[in-house]
């Protein structure tokens, strides 16, 4: 999960290479959650023992990063993220994703292993979990730190056919986070509202004007064969810059459990 695109304007970036360095840090963070998630925030769910969840994410800057201060058009940021999670038993899951971030003529890749423990589930809709994700660049490592993301969350599901589930909790950034701009701690929140047996309205949010700070509303579709398709729109907490919008992305993913 990525510094925010708003940084590009405030730092008066003029070189595509510089844009790319910041964009890849941003994208490393935005796709930060290789775990069971709504869009960006982790849920309290854990993959069942012996099961494997695979997901393919695609994010595209809409609109583009915008014009650079020297009047040149900037490139569009796009990210492709294959990721998988395995159930280890005892309500623990472990996963990894590899994000490929493309902007202009450059591509960077990031490796993100993770672990989550669902330590509370009382059978009445209340659940809690804690976990962490490590972020480390695979190539072009100069200017991109390796750091950790940790969190805890609590959720309550209303026991009704179309009862919603609400999730909330704290998060923090730890370790060598020199390239991480903005608050290094905050809160996360999520809302899932079924409207049909196979359709839900979903939304999640990270506080802070930082790499994680996005509101992402969208729709989730349950598909045959244990599949799911989500489509949403990420809106940065710092999304407005003068009379322009930026730091917004279309977010679509397909996932399936084996």
C-alpha positions as CSV (number, residue, x, y, z in Angstrom):
1,X,0.0,0.0,0.0
2,X,1.9,4.1,-1.8
3,X,4.0,8.5,-1.2
4,X,0.9,10.0,-2.6
5,X,0.7,11.4,-6.1
6,X,0.1,14.9,-4.7
7,X,3.8,14.9,-3.8
8,X,4.6,15.3,-7.5
9,X,3.1,18.8,-7.6
10,X,4.4,20.1,-4.3
11,X,7.9,18.9,-5.1
12,X,7.8,20.6,-8.6
13,X,8.9,17.4,-10.3
14,X,10.4,18.0,-13.8
15,X,12.1,14.7,-14.7
16,X,10.3,11.5,-15.6
17,X,12.8,9.6,-13.6
18,X,12.0,11.5,-10.5
19,X,8.3,11.0,-11.1
20,X,8.9,7.3,-11.4
21,X,10.9,7.1,-8.2
22,X,8.0,8.6,-6.2
23,X,5.3,6.9,-8.1
24,X,6.8,3.5,-7.4
25,X,7.0,4.2,-3.7
26,X,3.3,5.3,-3.9
27,X,2.2,2.2,-5.7
28,X,4.1,-0.1,-3.4
29,X,2.0,1.2,-0.6
30,X,-1.4,1.4,-2.4
31,X,-1.4,-2.3,-3.2
32,X,-0.1,-3.0,0.2
33,X,-2.5,-5.7,1.3
34,X,-1.8,-9.1,-0.1
35,X,-4.1,-10.5,2.5
36,X,-7.9,-11.0,2.7
37,X,-9.1,-7.4,2.1
38,X,-12.1,-5.3,1.0
39,X,-10.0,-3.2,-1.4
40,X,-7.0,-1.8,0.5
41,X,-7.8,-2.5,4.2
42,X,-7.4,-6.0,5.6
43,X,-10.6,-7.7,6.8
44,X,-10.7,-9.8,10.0
45,X,-11.1,-13.0,7.8
46,X,-8.4,-15.6,7.4
47,X,-8.1,-18.2,4.6
48,X,-9.1,-21.6,5.9
49,X,-6.4,-24.2,6.5
50,X,-5.4,-26.0,3.3
51,X,-7.0,-23.4,1.1
52,X,-5.3,-21.0,-1.3
53,X,-6.6,-17.7,-2.4
54,X,-5.3,-16.1,-5.6
55,X,-6.0,-12.6,-6.8
56,X,-5.0,-10.4,-9.7
57,X,-5.3,-6.6,-9.2
58,X,-5.2,-3.8,-11.8
59,X,-4.9,-0.1,-10.9
60,X,-4.8,2.8,-13.4
61,X,-4.4,6.5,-12.7
62,X,-7.7,8.3,-13.7
63,X,-7.0,11.1,-14.5
64,X,-3.4,10.9,-15.3
65,X,-0.8,12.3,-12.9
66,X,-1.5,15.7,-14.5
67,X,0.8,18.3,-16.2
68,X,4.2,18.8,-14.6
69,X,5.2,22.3,-13.5
70,X,7.2,22.9,-16.7
71,X,4.0,22.3,-18.8
72,X,4.9,18.8,-20.0
73,X,2.3,16.1,-19.8
74,X,3.1,13.4,-17.2
75,X,2.7,9.7,-17.8
76,X,-0.1,7.6,-16.5
77,X,0.7,5.3,-13.5
78,X,-0.5,1.7,-13.8
79,X,0.0,-1.2,-11.5
80,X,-0.5,-5.0,-11.9
81,X,-0.4,-7.1,-8.8
82,X,-0.7,-10.9,-8.7
83,X,-1.0,-12.1,-5.1
84,X,-1.8,-15.2,-3.2
85,X,-2.7,-16.2,0.4
86,X,-2.6,-19.6,2.0
87,X,-4.4,-20.8,5.1
88,X,-2.0,-22.3,7.7
89,X,-4.5,-23.4,10.3
90,X,-5.3,-22.0,13.7
91,X,-6.9,-19.0,11.9
92,X,-3.6,-17.9,10.5
93,X,-2.9,-17.0,6.9
94,X,0.3,-16.1,5.1
95,X,0.6,-14.5,1.7
96,X,2.7,-12.6,-0.8
97,X,2.2,-10.3,-3.6
98,X,4.5,-9.0,-6.3
99,X,3.5,-5.6,-7.7
100,X,4.7,-4.3,-11.1
101,X,4.4,-0.5,-11.2
102,X,4.6,1.1,-14.7
103,X,4.9,4.8,-15.4
104,X,6.3,6.3,-18.6
105,X,8.9,3.9,-20.0
106,X,9.9,2.5,-16.6
107,X,8.7,-0.5,-14.5
108,X,9.5,-1.3,-10.9
109,X,8.7,-4.4,-9.0
110,X,8.1,-4.9,-5.3
111,X,7.9,-8.0,-3.0
112,X,5.4,-7.9,-0.1
113,X,5.2,-11.0,2.2
114,X,2.6,-10.8,5.0
115,X,1.0,-12.7,7.9
116,X,-2.4,-12.3,9.6
117,X,-4.0,-14.0,12.7
118,X,-7.7,-14.0,13.2
119,X,-7.6,-14.3,17.0
120,X,-11.2,-13.7,17.8
121,X,-14.5,-14.9,16.2
122,X,-17.3,-15.5,18.7
123,X,-19.9,-16.9,16.3
124,X,-22.2,-13.9,16.8
125,X,-20.6,-11.7,14.2
126,X,-17.8,-10.3,16.2
127,X,-14.2,-10.9,15.0
128,X,-10.7,-9.4,15.5
129,X,-7.4,-9.8,13.7
130,X,-3.8,-8.5,13.7
131,X,-1.1,-8.7,11.1
132,X,1.7,-7.1,9.2
133,X,3.2,-6.6,5.7
134,X,6.8,-6.1,4.7
135,X,7.5,-3.8,1.7
136,X,10.8,-4.2,-0.2
137,X,11.7,-3.2,-3.7
138,X,13.0,-5.9,-6.1
139,X,14.8,-3.6,-8.6
140,X,15.8,0.1,-8.7
141,X,16.2,0.0,-4.9
142,X,17.8,3.4,-4.7
143,X,15.4,5.9,-3.1
144,X,12.8,3.2,-2.0
145,X,13.0,2.0,1.6
146,X,12.2,-1.4,3.0
147,X,9.7,-0.9,5.8
148,X,6.9,-2.7,7.7
149,X,3.2,-2.1,8.0
150,X,1.3,-3.4,11.1
151,X,-2.3,-3.2,12.1
152,X,-5.1,-4.6,14.3
153,X,-8.8,-4.5,13.5
154,X,-12.2,-5.4,14.9
155,X,-15.3,-6.2,12.9
156,X,-19.0,-6.7,13.7
157,X,-21.4,-8.4,11.3
158,X,-25.1,-7.9,11.8
159,X,-26.7,-11.4,11.7
160,X,-29.3,-10.8,9.0
161,X,-29.6,-11.9,5.4
162,X,-28.5,-8.5,4.3
163,X,-26.9,-7.4,7.5
164,X,-23.8,-5.2,7.0
165,X,-20.3,-5.7,8.4
166,X,-18.3,-2.8,9.8
167,X,-14.5,-3.0,10.4
168,X,-12.2,-0.5,12.2
169,X,-8.8,-0.4,13.8
170,X,-5.3,1.2,14.1
171,X,-2.3,0.9,11.7
172,X,1.3,2.0,11.8
173,X,4.5,2.1,9.7
174,X,7.7,0.8,11.3
175,X,11.3,0.3,10.3
176,X,13.3,2.1,7.6
177,X,10.6,4.4,6.3
178,X,12.7,7.4,5.2
179,X,10.9,7.6,1.9
180,X,7.5,7.4,3.5
181,X,5.9,10.8,3.5
182,X,3.1,11.9,5.9
183,X,1.7,10.4,9.2
184,X,3.1,7.0,10.1
185,X,0.1,6.0,12.1
186,X,-3.7,6.2,11.7
187,X,-6.9,4.4,11.6
188,X,-8.5,2.1,9.0
189,X,-12.3,1.5,8.4
190,X,-14.4,-0.6,6.1
191,X,-18.1,-1.1,5.4
192,X,-19.7,-4.0,3.5
193,X,-23.4,-4.0,2.7
194,X,-25.0,-6.9,0.8
195,X,-27.8,-5.9,-1.5
196,X,-28.3,-9.2,-3.3
197,X,-27.3,-12.8,-2.7
198,X,-24.2,-12.2,-4.9
199,X,-23.7,-8.4,-4.8
200,X,-22.5,-6.1,-2.1
201,X,-21.7,-2.4,-1.9
202,X,-18.3,-2.0,-0.2
203,X,-16.0,0.8,0.9
204,X,-12.8,1.1,2.8
205,X,-10.6,4.0,4.1
206,X,-7.2,4.8,5.6
207,X,-6.8,8.0,7.5
208,X,-3.9,10.3,6.8
209,X,-2.5,12.3,3.9
210,X,0.2,9.6,3.2
211,X,0.8,6.6,1.0
212,X,-2.2,4.7,2.5
213,X,-4.6,7.6,2.7
214,X,-7.4,6.6,0.3
215,X,-11.2,6.2,0.4
216,X,-12.2,3.5,-2.0
217,X,-16.0,2.9,-2.6
218,X,-17.0,0.1,-5.0
219,X,-19.1,-3.0,-5.8
220,X,-18.3,-6.6,-5.0
221,X,-19.7,-9.5,-7.1
222,X,-19.6,-13.1,-6.0
223,X,-18.9,-15.4,-9.0
224,X,-19.4,-19.1,-9.6
225,X,-16.6,-21.4,-8.5
226,X,-15.6,-19.5,-5.3
227,X,-14.7,-16.4,-7.4
228,X,-15.1,-12.7,-6.6
229,X,-14.8,-9.6,-8.7
230,X,-14.5,-6.1,-7.2
231,X,-14.4,-2.8,-8.9
232,X,-13.9,0.6,-7.2
233,X,-12.4,4.0,-7.4
234,X,-9.5,5.1,-5.1
235,X,-9.7,8.7,-4.0
236,X,-6.7,10.1,-2.2
237,X,-7.2,12.0,1.1
238,X,-5.1,14.8,-0.6
239,X,-6.9,14.3,-3.9
240,X,-7.5,18.0,-4.7
241,X,-4.7,20.2,-6.0
242,X,-5.8,23.7,-7.0
243,X,-8.5,23.3,-9.6
244,X,-7.3,19.9,-10.6
245,X,-7.9,16.4,-9.2
246,X,-5.1,13.9,-8.9
247,X,-4.1,10.8,-6.8
248,X,-7.1,8.9,-8.0
249,X,-7.2,5.4,-9.5
250,X,-9.5,2.9,-11.0
251,X,-9.2,-0.4,-9.0
252,X,-10.4,-3.7,-10.3
253,X,-9.5,-7.2,-9.1
254,X,-10.5,-10.8,-9.6
255,X,-10.0,-13.4,-6.9
256,X,-10.6,-17.1,-6.5
257,X,-10.2,-19.6,-3.6
258,X,-8.9,-23.1,-4.4
